[in-house]
Amino acid sequence: MMLSYPDEKLALFIDGANLYAAARGLGFDIDYKRLLKHFAGQGKLIRASYYTALIEDQDYSPIRPLVDWLDYNGYTMVTKPIKEFTDSTGRRKIKGNMDIELAIDVMEMAQHLDHVVLFSGDGDFRRLVEAVQRKGVRVTVVSTVRSQPPMVADELRRQADIFVELQDLAPEISRAGSNYREDRSAPDRSYDRVQGPGDIDNFEDDEI
């Protein structure tokens, strides 16, 4: 589990599509109320930011209820419109990538933090982690090596000060209906029917 200190100022940076895919690969759903509560107990939680792309021109987006719930319940939402295009074969493609937004926020906040918790396995973040560490900030990466294929890039896992296996964290942050114990004290389940960002058809998280 994460090694933290009670007086540490920490912030969560959640790559929404990546975390959703990792949890789905392990067969459970995230309860974001429990996740926030868990990490609030690990130190002085300054901010929890969630990054995702949205389809703006549709009457209903499958992720919109989740985004709205998070926005009202302690998370800072960072979103941008998904780009649609047709490739050379005539297939409709959707592209959405929040890496730059997440990286900028981490760098800007680093001077105010002792500990960054990054929920992503994307190897592109290795240099970001290294840069933040040079500022004296510890970095924990939360992802999984137990899905098929593993969601975390080896270079990112090696660079992190601490790697937390998402499956080990599941008993603390899983939602009702998952194969882990439920925190029945959490009353608000209004987002339970929400699908994750990975449910958007043809979503390509590795492109801008």
Backbone hydrogen bonds in HBPLUS format (Angstrom, degrees):
<---DONOR---> <-ACCEPTOR-->    atom                        ^
c    i                          cat <-CA-CA->   ^        H-A-AA   ^      H-
h    n   atom  resd res      DA  || num        DHA   H-A  angle D-A-AA Bond
n    s   type  num  typ     dist DA aas  dist angle  dist       angle   num
A0008-GLU N   A0005-TYR O   3.00 MM   3  5.38 167.7  2.02 120.9 124.3     1
A0044-LYS N   A0008-GLU O   2.70 MM  36  5.77 162.8  1.73 165.3 169.1     2
A0114-ASP N   A0009-LYS O   2.75 MM 105  5.12 172.5  1.76 147.2 148.9     3
A0115-HIS N   A0009-LYS O   3.08 MM 106  6.27 146.1  2.20 155.8 153.9     4
A0010-LEU N   A0044-LYS O   2.98 MM  34  6.00 160.9  2.02 135.9 141.4     5
A0046-ILE N   A0010-LEU O   2.79 MM  36  5.86 168.7  1.80 168.7 172.7     6
A0011-ALA N   A0115-HIS O   3.18 MM 104  6.75 143.2  2.32 155.9 166.7     7
A0117-VAL N   A0011-ALA O   2.93 MM 106  6.14 162.0  1.96 169.4 169.4     8
A0012-LEU N   A0047-ARG O   2.85 MM  35  6.30 156.3  1.91 150.8 157.0     9
A0049-SER N   A0012-LEU O   2.87 MM  37  6.00 173.3  1.87 149.3 148.0    10
A0013-PHE N   A0117-VAL O   2.89 MM 104  6.18 157.0  1.95 169.8 169.3    11
A0119-PHE N   A0013-PHE O   2.88 MM 106  6.11 172.9  1.89 156.7 159.0    12
A0014-ILE N   A0049-SER O   2.81 MM  35  6.02 166.8  1.83 159.9 164.5    13
A0051-TYR N   A0014-ILE O   2.91 MM  37  6.06 162.5  1.94 174.6 173.7    14
A0015-ASP N   A0119-PHE O   3.09 MM 104  5.85 163.9  2.12 143.9 149.0    15
A0019-LEU N   A0015-ASP O   2.88 MM   4  6.03 166.8  1.90 168.3 172.8    16
A0016-GLY N   A0051-TYR O   2.92 MM  35  5.40 142.8  2.06 143.6 155.2    17
A0020-TYR N   A0016-GLY O   2.98 MM   4  6.07 162.4  2.01 149.5 155.0    18
A0021-ALA N   A0017-ALA O   3.04 MM   4  6.18 161.0  2.07 143.2 148.2    19
A0022-ALA N   A0018-ASN O   3.00 MM   4  6.19 155.0  2.07 145.6 152.6    20
A0023-ALA N   A0019-LEU O   2.96 MM   4  6.16 167.9  1.97 156.2 158.6    21
A0024-ARG N   A0020-TYR O   2.89 MM   4  6.03 162.0  1.92 151.1 156.8    22
A0025-GLY N   A0021-ALA O   2.93 MM   4  6.02 150.0  2.02 140.8 149.0    23
A0026-LEU N   A0022-ALA O   3.18 MM   4  6.47 128.9  2.45 135.9 148.6    24
A0026-LEU N   A0023-ALA O   3.04 MM   3  5.09 135.1  2.25  96.4 109.2    25
A0028-PHE N   A0023-ALA O   3.13 MM   5  5.56 175.5  2.13 144.2 144.0    26
A0027-GLY N   A0024-ARG O   3.06 MM   3  4.94 152.0  2.14  97.8 106.6    27
A0175-ARG N   A0029-ASP O   2.92 MM 146  5.49 142.1  2.06 146.8 148.5    28
A0031-ASP N   A0173-ILE O   2.75 MM 142  5.48 169.1  1.77 166.6 162.7    29
A0035-LEU N   A0031-ASP O   2.96 MM   4  6.26 154.6  2.03 150.1 158.5    30
A0036-LEU N   A0032-TYR O   3.13 MM   4  6.11 163.4  2.16 136.3 139.9    31
A0037-LYS N   A0033-LYS O   3.08 MM   4  6.27 161.2  2.11 145.1 150.6    32
A0038-HIS N   A0034-ARG O   2.83 MM   4  5.98 158.0  1.88 150.3 156.2    33
A0039-PHE N   A0035-LEU O   3.14 MM   4  6.41 168.2  2.15 154.3 155.8    34
A0040-ALA N   A0036-LEU O   2.93 MM   4  6.02 142.3  2.08 144.8 155.7    35
A0041-GLY N   A0038-HIS O   3.19 MM   3  5.43 141.6  2.34  99.7 110.2    36
A0042-GLN N   A0039-PHE O   3.05 MM   3  4.97 161.0  2.09 101.4 107.2    37
A0076-THR N   A0048-ALA O   2.80 MM  28  6.04 165.4  1.82 152.7 157.8    38
A0050-TYR N   A0076-THR O   2.89 MM  26  6.19 158.9  1.94 157.3 161.6    39
A0078-VAL N   A0050-TYR O   2.92 MM  28  6.08 161.2  1.96 168.3 164.8    40
A0052-THR N   A0078-VAL O   3.12 MM  26  6.62 157.0  2.17 159.4 165.7    41
A0054-LEU N   A0080-LYS O   2.88 MM  26  6.06 157.0  1.93 148.0 154.2    42
A0082-ILE N   A0054-LEU O   2.66 MM  28  5.35 146.9  1.76 144.6 143.3    43
A0064-ARG N   A0061-SER O   3.10 MM   3  5.30 149.0  2.20 108.3 117.3    44
A0066-LEU N   A0063-ILE O   3.07 MM   3  5.40 119.0  2.46 108.0 122.5    45
A0067-VAL N   A0063-ILE O   3.00 MM   4  6.28 163.2  2.02 158.7 164.2    46
A0068-ASP N   A0064-ARG O   2.92 MM   4  6.12 166.6  1.93 159.4 162.1    47
A0069-TRP N   A0065-PRO O   2.95 MM   4  6.10 158.8  1.99 144.0 150.1    48
A0070-LEU N   A0066-LEU O   2.91 MM   4  6.11 171.0  1.92 158.8 160.6    49
A0071-ASP N   A0067-VAL O   2.98 MM   4  6.10 155.4  2.04 146.9 154.0    50
A0072-TYR N   A0068-ASP O   3.19 MM   4  6.43 141.5  2.34 144.1 152.6    51
A0072-TYR N   A0069-TRP O   3.18 MM   3  5.34 130.2  2.44  99.6 111.9    52
A0073-ASN N   A0070-LEU O   3.11 MM   3  5.03 151.6  2.20  99.8 108.6    53
A0075-TYR N   A0070-LEU O   3.16 MM   5  5.32 153.5  2.24 163.0 155.0    54
A0083-LYS N   A0095-LYS O   2.96 MM  12  5.20 160.3  2.00 160.6 158.4    55
A0095-LYS N   A0083-LYS O   2.79 MM  12  5.20 167.2  1.80 158.0 162.5    56
A0085-PHE N   A0093-LYS O   3.00 MM   8  5.35 159.2  2.04 145.0 148.9    57
A0093-LYS N   A0085-PHE O   2.74 MM   8  5.35 170.8  1.75 175.9 173.2    58
A0087-ASP N   A0091-ARG O   2.96 MM   4  5.53 158.6  2.01 156.5 156.0    59
A0090-GLY N   A0087-ASP O   2.95 MM   3  5.33 162.6  1.98 115.4 120.4    60
A0204-GLU N   A0094-ILE O   3.10 MM 110  6.30 137.7  2.29 143.1 155.2    61
A0102-LEU N   A0098-MET O   3.03 MM   4  6.21 164.7  2.05 158.1 162.5    62
A0103-ALA N   A0099-ASP O   2.90 MM   4  6.04 164.6  1.92 151.4 156.1    63
A0104-ILE N   A0100-ILE O   2.95 MM   4  6.11 165.2  1.97 155.3 158.6    64
A0105-ASP N   A0101-GLU O   3.15 MM   4  6.31 162.9  2.18 145.8 150.4    65
A0106-VAL N   A0102-LEU O   2.99 MM   4  6.23 159.8  2.04 153.5 159.0    66
A0107-MET N   A0103-ALA O   3.04 MM   4  6.26 166.7  2.06 152.5 155.6    67
A0108-GLU N   A0104-ILE O   2.94 MM   4  6.12 159.3  1.99 151.7 157.6    68
A0109-MET N   A0105-ASP O   3.00 MM   4  6.06 150.7  2.09 146.5 153.6    69
A0110-ALA N   A0106-VAL O   2.97 MM   4  5.86 127.9  2.25 143.9 156.4    70
A0112-HIS N   A0109-MET O   2.83 MM   3  5.50 156.4  1.89 124.2 132.0    71
A0113-LEU N   A0110-ALA O   3.13 MM   3  5.18 168.6  2.14 110.8 113.9    72
A0138-ARG N   A0114-ASP O   3.05 MM  24  6.31 161.0  2.08 149.2 143.2    73
A0116-VAL N   A0138-ARG O   2.83 MM  22  6.24 163.9  1.86 161.9 164.6    74
A0140-THR N   A0116-VAL O   2.83 MM  24  6.23 164.2  1.85 163.6 169.1    75
A0118-LEU N   A0140-THR O   2.77 MM  22  6.11 164.1  1.79 172.0 172.4    76
A0142-VAL N   A0118-LEU O   2.82 MM  24  6.09 164.6  1.85 155.4 157.2    77
A0153-ALA N   A0121-GLY O   2.83 MM  32  5.64 152.5  1.90 141.7 145.5    78
A0125-PHE N   A0122-ASP O   3.10 MM   3  5.97 168.5  2.11 123.1 126.7    79
A0126-ARG N   A0123-GLY O   3.10 MM   3  5.58 167.3  2.12 118.9 120.5    80
A0129-VAL N   A0125-PHE O   2.93 MM   4  6.21 163.4  1.96 159.2 162.6    81
A0130-GLU N   A0126-ARG O   2.97 MM   4  6.27 160.2  2.01 150.6 156.2    82
A0131-ALA N   A0127-ARG O   2.92 MM   4  6.10 157.9  1.97 146.1 151.7    83
A0132-VAL N   A0128-LEU O   2.99 MM   4  6.24 159.2  2.04 154.8 159.7    84
A0133-GLN N   A0129-VAL O   2.96 MM   4  6.14 157.1  2.01 150.4 157.1    85
A0134-ARG N   A0130-GLU O   3.13 MM   4  6.40 144.7  2.26 144.1 152.6    86
A0135-LYS N   A0132-VAL O   2.98 MM   3  5.22 146.2  2.09 104.3 114.8    87
A0137-VAL N   A0132-VAL O   3.42 MM   5  5.84 161.0  2.45 142.4 140.1    88
A0136-GLY N   A0133-GLN O   2.92 MM   3  5.18 159.6  1.96 113.1 116.7    89
A0161-ASP N   A0139-VAL O   2.97 MM  22  5.40 134.9  2.17 143.5 157.3    90
A0162-ILE N   A0139-VAL O   3.24 MM  23  6.58 153.0  2.32 148.9 149.7    91
A0141-VAL N   A0162-ILE O   2.92 MM  21  6.38 158.8  1.97 162.2 165.6    92
A0164-VAL N   A0141-VAL O   2.86 MM  23  6.15 169.5  1.87 160.8 163.7    93
A0143-SER N   A0164-VAL O   3.28 MM  21  6.62 154.2  2.35 164.4 171.4    94
A0166-LEU N   A0143-SER O   2.62 MM  23  5.13 157.8  1.67 152.4 155.4    95
A0151-MET N   A0144-THR O   2.99 MM   7  5.54 133.2  2.21 142.2 156.2    96
A0152-VAL N   A0144-THR O   3.24 MM   8  5.80 143.7  2.38 152.3 150.6    97
A0156-LEU N   A0153-ALA O   3.14 MM   3  5.40 125.9  2.45 102.7 115.9    98
A0157-ARG N   A0153-ALA O   3.09 MM   4  6.39 163.4  2.12 157.0 161.7    99
A0158-ARG N   A0154-ASP O   2.96 MM   4  6.17 157.0  2.01 150.3 156.3   100
A0159-GLN N   A0155-GLU O   3.15 MM   4  6.20 148.3  2.25 134.6 142.5   101
A0160-ALA N   A0156-LEU O   3.11 MM   4  6.28 150.6  2.20 150.8 157.1   102
A0168-ASP N   A0165-GLU O   2.97 MM   3  5.44 129.9  2.23 110.0 122.6   103
A0169-LEU N   A0165-GLU O   3.29 MM   4  6.68 137.2  2.48 142.7 154.7   104
A0169-LEU N   A0166-LEU O   3.03 MM   3  5.02 129.6  2.29  96.1 110.1   105
A0170-ALA N   A0166-LEU O   3.04 MM   4  6.21 124.4  2.36 142.8 157.6   106
A0170-ALA N   A0167-GLN O   3.32 MM   3  5.07 141.7  2.48  90.7 101.1   107
A0172-GLU N   A0169-LEU O   2.90 MM   3  5.65 148.8  1.99 125.5 134.4   108
A0173-ILE N   A0170-ALA O   3.11 MM   3  5.16 134.6  2.33 101.8 114.0   109
A0174-SER N   A0170-ALA O   2.84 MM   4  5.10 134.2  2.05 161.6 154.0   110
A0178-SER N   A0175-ARG O   3.04 MM   3  5.80 155.3  2.10 144.5 146.8   111
A0186-ALA N   A0183-ASP O   3.31 MM   3  6.10 170.8  2.32 119.2 121.9   112
A0192-ASP N   A0189-ARG O   3.03 MM   3  5.43 167.7  2.05 123.8 124.3   113
A0194-VAL N   A0191-TYR O   2.92 MM   3  5.33 161.7  1.96 119.4 125.4   114
A0199-ASP N   A0196-GLY O   2.99 MM   3  5.67 165.9  2.01 122.1 125.8   115
A0200-ILE N   A0197-PRO O   3.49 MM   3  6.12 173.9  2.49 116.4 117.2   116
A0203-PHE N   A0200-ILE O   3.21 MM   3  5.58 143.8  2.35 139.9 133.6   117
A0207-GLU N   A0204-GLU O   3.42 MM   3  5.95 159.6  2.46 117.4 117.1   118
